[in-house]
């Protein structure tokens, strides 16, 4: 098994390695002819507690940093315009991703001399440009 496969196989064990727990303690007692087994709950080691605390701090920090401000307005038209701007910004982001992917496809097709990949790259590039500038195209069409 090469190092890559070992790394992929090790990803499934990451949570158990990251938050390693102490082993359970079993206490066996015999009373009145019956055997009682008392199990002590697992406890995190000191390093596991520190890692868990760091994990919680990172999650809280992400919630604070990535908090999005909600701009409320009294005018319903302003609310619709804010929603429209948000939706068009999401569409623009998708268009930019497609634009980048089209550039990568064209570059790879030029490297490998593959005409079908080149045509797919140019189509993706054109679609990315159209999606990126969708708001401007709509305002030109509607004249607004």
GROMACS elastic network, one bead per residue, 0.5 to 0.9 nm:
[ bonds ]
;  ai    aj funct       b0    kb
    1     4     6  0.81545   500
    1     5     6  0.61963   500
    1     6     6  0.65942   500
    2     5     6  0.55763   500
    2     6     6  0.63422   500
    2     7     6  0.87515   500
    3     7     6  0.60552   500
    3     8     6  0.86559   500
    4     7     6  0.50369   500
    4     8     6  0.62694   500
    4     9     6  0.85810   500
    5     8     6  0.50675   500
    5     9     6  0.60115   500
    5    10     6  0.83899   500
    6     9     6  0.50518   500
    6    10     6  0.59603   500
    6    11     6  0.87674   500
    7    10     6  0.50242   500
    7    11     6  0.65014   500
    8    11     6  0.53783   500
    8    12     6  0.76780   500
    9    12     6  0.61367   500
    9    13     6  0.76476   500
   10    13     6  0.52707   500
   10    14     6  0.64447   500
   11    14     6  0.51006   500
   11    15     6  0.82615   500
   12    15     6  0.73878   500
   12    16     6  0.84718   500
   13    16     6  0.54472   500
   13    17     6  0.61894   500
   13    18     6  0.85553   500
   14    17     6  0.50741   500
   14    18     6  0.58318   500
   14    19     6  0.85235   500
   15    18     6  0.50005   500
   15    19     6  0.60587   500
   15    20     6  0.81188   500
   16    19     6  0.55217   500
   16    20     6  0.56352   500
   16    21     6  0.81566   500
   17    20     6  0.53127   500
   17    21     6  0.89075   500
   18    47     6  0.89973   500
   18    48     6  0.68708   500
   18    51     6  0.72786   500
   18    52     6  0.85826   500
   19    44     6  0.71010   500
   19    45     6  0.81309   500
   19    47     6  0.80475   500
   19    49     6  0.76790   500
   19    51     6  0.70434   500
   19    52     6  0.70827   500
   20    44     6  0.65864   500
   20    45     6  0.68278   500
   20    47     6  0.82666   500
   20    48     6  0.58946   500
   21    24     6  0.87693   500
   21    42     6  0.62926   500
   21    43     6  0.56847   500
   21    45     6  0.57969   500
   21    48     6  0.71679   500
   22    25     6  0.89145   500
   22    42     6  0.58480   500
   22    43     6  0.55709   500
   22    44     6  0.60365   500
   22    45     6  0.61508   500
   23    41     6  0.88096   500
   23    42     6  0.62739   500
   23    43     6  0.79630   500
   24    39     6  0.68161   500
   24    40     6  0.59230   500
   24    41     6  0.62670   500
   24    42     6  0.53957   500
   24    43     6  0.82959   500
   25    38     6  0.82115   500
   25    39     6  0.59365   500
   25    40     6  0.52833   500
   25    41     6  0.76985   500
   25    42     6  0.81043   500
   26    37     6  0.65817   500
   26    38     6  0.58164   500
   26    40     6  0.65674   500
   27    36     6  0.81087   500
   27    37     6  0.56192   500
   27    38     6  0.50259   500
   27    39     6  0.64773   500
   27    40     6  0.80949   500
   28    35     6  0.68779   500
   28    36     6  0.57580   500
   28    38     6  0.63832   500
   28    39     6  0.88478   500
   29    34     6  0.82998   500
   29    35     6  0.57532   500
   29    36     6  0.50573   500
   29    37     6  0.63183   500
   29    38     6  0.78926   500
   30    33     6  0.63740   500
   30    34     6  0.55819   500
   30    36     6  0.59925   500
   30    37     6  0.86641   500
   31    34     6  0.53650   500
   31    35     6  0.64474   500
   31    36     6  0.74426   500
   32    35     6  0.83649   500
   39    42     6  0.89851   500
   40    43     6  0.88880   500
   44    47     6  0.78867   500
   44    48     6  0.54585   500
   44    49     6  0.59538   500
   45    48     6  0.50049   500
   45    49     6  0.62178   500
   45    50     6  0.87122   500
   46    49     6  0.51219   500
   46    50     6  0.63392   500
   46    51     6  0.87083   500
   47    50     6  0.51007   500
   47    51     6  0.61803   500
   47    52     6  0.85719   500
   48    51     6  0.50698   500
   48    52     6  0.60584   500
   48    53     6  0.85296   500
   49    52     6  0.50799   500
   49    53     6  0.61151   500
   49    54     6  0.86141   500
   50    53     6  0.50676   500
   50    54     6  0.62098   500
   50    55     6  0.86157   500
   51    54     6  0.50500   500
   51    55     6  0.61412   500
   51    56     6  0.86790   500
   52    56     6  0.62299   500
   52    57     6  0.86012   500
   53    56     6  0.51375   500
   53    57     6  0.61565   500
   53    58     6  0.86402   500
   54    57     6  0.50393   500
   54    58     6  0.61561   500
   54    59     6  0.86720   500
   55    58     6  0.51805   500
   55    59     6  0.63177   500
   55    60     6  0.87277   500
   56    59     6  0.51486   500
   56    60     6  0.61843   500
   56    61     6  0.85056   500
   57    60     6  0.51424   500
   57    61     6  0.59919   500
   57    62     6  0.85425   500
   58    61     6  0.50083   500
   58    62     6  0.61175   500
   58    63     6  0.86460   500
   59    62     6  0.51220   500
   59    63     6  0.63091   500
   59    64     6  0.87602   500
   60    63     6  0.50850   500
   60    64     6  0.63067   500
   60    65     6  0.86619   500
   61    64     6  0.50987   500
   61    65     6  0.60107   500
   61    66     6  0.83065   500
   62    65     6  0.51183   500
   62    66     6  0.56470   500
   62    67     6  0.80387   500
   63    66     6  0.54627   500
   63    67     6  0.58882   500
   64    67     6  0.54687   500
   65    68     6  0.86532   500
   71    79     6  0.84059   500
   71    82     6  0.81701   500
   72    78     6  0.88113   500
   72    79     6  0.71526   500
   73    76     6  0.72281   500
   73    77     6  0.89083   500
   73    78     6  0.64297   500
   73    79     6  0.61479   500
   74    77     6  0.88217   500
   74    78     6  0.77503   500
   74    79     6  0.79849   500
   75    78     6  0.53671   500
   75    79     6  0.66886   500
   76    79     6  0.50572   500
   76    80     6  0.63474   500
   76    81     6  0.86909   500
   77    80     6  0.50869   500
   77    81     6  0.61782   500
   77    82     6  0.86210   500
   78    81     6  0.50006   500
   78    82     6  0.61093   500
   78    83     6  0.85634   500
   79    82     6  0.51084   500
   79    83     6  0.61991   500
   79    84     6  0.85480   500
   80    83     6  0.50709   500
   80    84     6  0.60383   500
   80    85     6  0.85752   500
   81    85     6  0.61017   500
   81    86     6  0.85686   500
   82    85     6  0.51156   500
   82    86     6  0.62179   500
   82    87     6  0.86998   500
   83    86     6  0.50597   500
   83    87     6  0.61774   500
   83    88     6  0.85801   500
   84    87     6  0.51686   500
   84    88     6  0.61170   500
   84    89     6  0.85339   500
   85    88     6  0.51742   500
   85    89     6  0.61059   500
   85    90     6  0.87157   500
   86    89     6  0.51091   500
   86    90     6  0.63708   500
   86    91     6  0.87171   500
   87    90     6  0.51511   500
   87    91     6  0.62528   500
   87    92     6  0.85916   500
   88    92     6  0.59761   500
   88    93     6  0.85552   500
   88   132     6  0.89653   500
   88   134     6  0.78779   500
   88   135     6  0.65669   500
   89    93     6  0.62147   500
   89    94     6  0.87246   500
   90    93     6  0.50986   500
   90    94     6  0.63913   500
   90    95     6  0.86630   500
   91    94     6  0.51266   500
   91    95     6  0.61730   500
   91    96     6  0.86783   500
   91   131     6  0.68032   500
   91   132     6  0.69152   500
   91   134     6  0.79616   500
   91   135     6  0.89373   500
   92    96     6  0.61683   500
   92    97     6  0.86513   500
   92   128     6  0.89151   500
   92   131     6  0.64668   500
   92   133     6  0.69962   500
   92   134     6  0.75766   500
   92   135     6  0.84397   500
   93    96     6  0.51107   500
   93    97     6  0.63061   500
   93    98     6  0.87290   500
   93   131     6  0.89917   500
   93   132     6  0.72198   500
   94    97     6  0.50995   500
   94    98     6  0.62968   500
   94    99     6  0.85635   500
   94   128     6  0.79139   500
   94   131     6  0.75451   500
   94   132     6  0.74272   500
   95    98     6  0.50622   500
   95    99     6  0.60057   500
   95   100     6  0.86148   500
   95   127     6  0.76148   500
   95   129     6  0.66138   500
   95   130     6  0.75086   500
   95   133     6  0.80129   500
   95   134     6  0.88068   500
   96   100     6  0.61542   500
   96   101     6  0.85304   500
   96   128     6  0.62142   500
   96   129     6  0.76302   500
   96   131     6  0.80170   500
   96   132     6  0.59402   500
   97   100     6  0.52061   500
   97   101     6  0.61991   500
   97   102     6  0.86072   500
   97   128     6  0.74247   500
   98   102     6  0.60275   500
   98   103     6  0.86126   500
   98   124     6  0.64124   500
   98   125     6  0.68177   500
   98   127     6  0.73511   500
   98   129     6  0.82213   500
   98   131     6  0.84595   500
   98   132     6  0.87443   500
   99   102     6  0.51194   500
   99   103     6  0.63571   500
   99   104     6  0.87725   500
   99   124     6  0.68178   500
   99   125     6  0.50145   500
   99   126     6  0.76337   500
   99   127     6  0.75046   500
   99   129     6  0.62549   500
   99   131     6  0.88559   500
   99   132     6  0.80335   500
  100   103     6  0.51292   500
  100   104     6  0.63156   500
  100   105     6  0.87007   500
  100   125     6  0.76299   500
  100   128     6  0.79929   500
  101   104     6  0.50438   500
  101   105     6  0.61730   500
  101   106     6  0.86664   500
  101   121     6  0.78564   500
  101   124     6  0.73318   500
  101   125     6  0.75080   500
  101   128     6  0.85940   500
  102   105     6  0.50315   500
  102   106     6  0.61650   500
  102   107     6  0.85368   500
  102   120     6  0.78891   500
  102   122     6  0.63964   500
  102   123     6  0.75312   500
  102   126     6  0.80550   500
  102   127     6  0.86810   500
  102   128     6  0.74680   500
  103   106     6  0.51895   500
  103   107     6  0.61412   500
  103   108     6  0.86088   500
  103   121     6  0.67738   500
  103   122     6  0.79358   500
  103   124     6  0.83115   500
  103   125     6  0.63991   500
  104   107     6  0.50945   500
  104   108     6  0.61211   500
  104   109     6  0.85476   500
  104   121     6  0.76309   500
  105   108     6  0.51127   500
  105   109     6  0.60467   500
  105   110     6  0.85909   500
  105   117     6  0.68031   500
  105   118     6  0.68335   500
  105   120     6  0.74964   500
  105   122     6  0.80384   500
  105   124     6  0.83294   500
  105   125     6  0.87368   500
  106   109     6  0.50685   500
  106   110     6  0.61908   500
  106   111     6  0.86335   500
  106   117     6  0.72466   500
  106   118     6  0.52308   500
  106   119     6  0.79900   500
  106   120     6  0.79982   500
  106   122     6  0.65308   500
  106   125     6  0.84039   500
  107   110     6  0.52204   500
  107   111     6  0.63303   500
  107   112     6  0.87956   500
  107   118     6  0.82327   500
  107   121     6  0.83748   500
  108   111     6  0.50284   500
  108   112     6  0.61639   500
  108   113     6  0.83104   500
  108   114     6  0.84572   500
  108   117     6  0.80481   500
  108   118     6  0.80681   500
  108   121     6  0.88765   500
  109   112     6  0.51137   500
  109   113     6  0.55036   500
  109   114     6  0.51069   500
  109   115     6  0.69023   500
  109   116     6  0.81719   500
  109   117     6  0.54787   500
  109   118     6  0.50002   500
  109   119     6  0.87492   500
  109   121     6  0.77606   500
  110   113     6  0.51732   500
  110   114     6  0.70318   500
  110   115     6  0.84070   500
  110   117     6  0.88847   500
  110   118     6  0.70817   500
  111   114     6  0.81287   500
  112   115     6  0.89734   500
  113   117     6  0.86250   500
  113   118     6  0.81685   500
  114   117     6  0.54736   500
  114   118     6  0.62342   500
  114   119     6  0.88965   500
  115   119     6  0.62358   500
  115   120     6  0.86475   500
  116   119     6  0.51929   500
  116   120     6  0.62732   500
  116   121     6  0.85443   500
  117   120     6  0.50181   500
  117   121     6  0.60026   500
  117   122     6  0.86332   500
  118   122     6  0.62275   500
  118   123     6  0.86050   500
  119   122     6  0.51443   500
  119   123     6  0.61532   500
  119   124     6  0.85665   500
  120   123     6  0.50677   500
  120   124     6  0.60826   500
  120   125     6  0.84469   500
  121   124     6  0.51165   500
  121   125     6  0.60110   500
  121   126     6  0.85773   500
  122   126     6  0.60768   500
  122   127     6  0.85041   500
  123   126     6  0.51173   500
  123   127     6  0.60925   500
  123   128     6  0.84859   500
  124   127     6  0.50396   500
  124   128     6  0.59911   500
  124   129     6  0.85896   500
  125   128     6  0.50979   500
  125   129     6  0.62896   500
  125   130     6  0.87355   500
  126   129     6  0.51432   500
  126   130     6  0.62655   500
  126   131     6  0.86477   500
  127   130     6  0.50883   500
  127   131     6  0.60637   500
  127   132     6  0.84109   500
  128   131     6  0.51346   500
  128   132     6  0.58858   500
  128   133     6  0.85526   500
  129   132     6  0.51023   500
  129   133     6  0.62451   500
  129   134     6  0.84109   500
  130   133     6  0.54156   500
  130   134     6  0.58528   500
  130   137     6  0.80685   500
  131   135     6  0.84389   500
  132   135     6  0.79652   500
  132   136     6  0.89532   500
  133   136     6  0.54151   500
  133   137     6  0.61771   500
  133   138     6  0.86977   500
  134   137     6  0.50521   500
  134   138     6  0.60997   500
  134   139     6  0.86409   500
  135   138     6  0.51424   500
  135   139     6  0.62486   500
  135   140     6  0.86525   500
  136   139     6  0.51432   500
  136   140     6  0.62065   500
  136   141     6  0.86709   500
  137   140     6  0.51041   500
  137   141     6  0.62047   500
  137   142     6  0.86918   500
  138   141     6  0.50665   500
  138   142     6  0.60737   500
  138   143     6  0.81763   500
  138   144     6  0.85047   500
  139   142     6  0.52457   500
  139   143     6  0.55924   500
  139   144     6  0.52220   500
  140   143     6  0.51015   500
  140   144     6  0.69675   500
  141   144     6  0.80779   500
